[in-house]
Each structure stands twice: as structure tokens, then as C-alpha cells.
Amino acid sequence: MMFSQASISILIDITRVSCYAYYFLTRNIAQSSYQQTVATFIFQLSNVLTYINYSKSFYIYTLSSRLFCTIFCEMIQHCCHKLLPVLKKSHVHPVIVVQSSNNGMADQHELQPISIIRKGTIYSQ
């Protein structure tokens, strides 16, 4: 585990140092806007990798430690088992679709049920 943490830290630091070296070596050379954009993107990506360097321990321990991985998987399974009963419950209620009819009267409307929709199936009444 210590070897993997050290090697990933070295790779991230080499990336950062390479970006700084490129920036300082090419700062007096005229570049197109595309080259400047690519250089800025790579420089910002190296900044993000520097921050990831501080959080890499969790992922390295998860991937390399059997005990940590076992406990992590048990926690995920426990959370899934707690969520499954909630997700299995179906709260679908029947919906009655109604149609307005005038019945020959001027300002009076009557609502008449047309169909009942249950779980994707339409039943006529």
C-alpha cells in the first residue's frame, strides 16, 4: 500500500513539475490562441491532480486492502438493503379521467368518468 501511494504521489508531482517547466520555458515564445488554450487546460488539470493527491489514500486503501474493501462492500450492501424496501413499494393510485358534458344547458356542466388508468392499463367504464 505504501509503495502504491508513493508511486501515485510521484506521478502526480512529476505532472505538476512538467507543467511548470513547460510554462516557464515557453513563456517568451509566441503561441497561437489554440496552443495557449491547450497549455492553460493542461496547467489547470495539473492543479486538479494536485488536490486529488490529498484524497488518494481513500481510493488506494479501497482498492488494495482486503479488510477495508470488505467493510466498504458490507456498508454499501447494508445501505442497499435499507433502500430496497422503500423502492419496492408502489404508490400508484388509480386515476379517473373525466369528460365535461353540457347536456343542453347553458352554464351547467357535468363531469362523467371516461376511463380508469391502473398501472399503464386503461379500463373503460
Secondary structure, DSSP 8 states (H G I E B T S, - for coil): -HHHHHHHHHHHHHHHHHHHHHHHHSTTS---HHHHHHHHHHHHHHHHHHHHHHHHHHHHHHHH-HHHHHHHHHHHHHHHHHHHHHHH------EEEEEEE-TT-SS--EEEEEEEEETTEEEE-
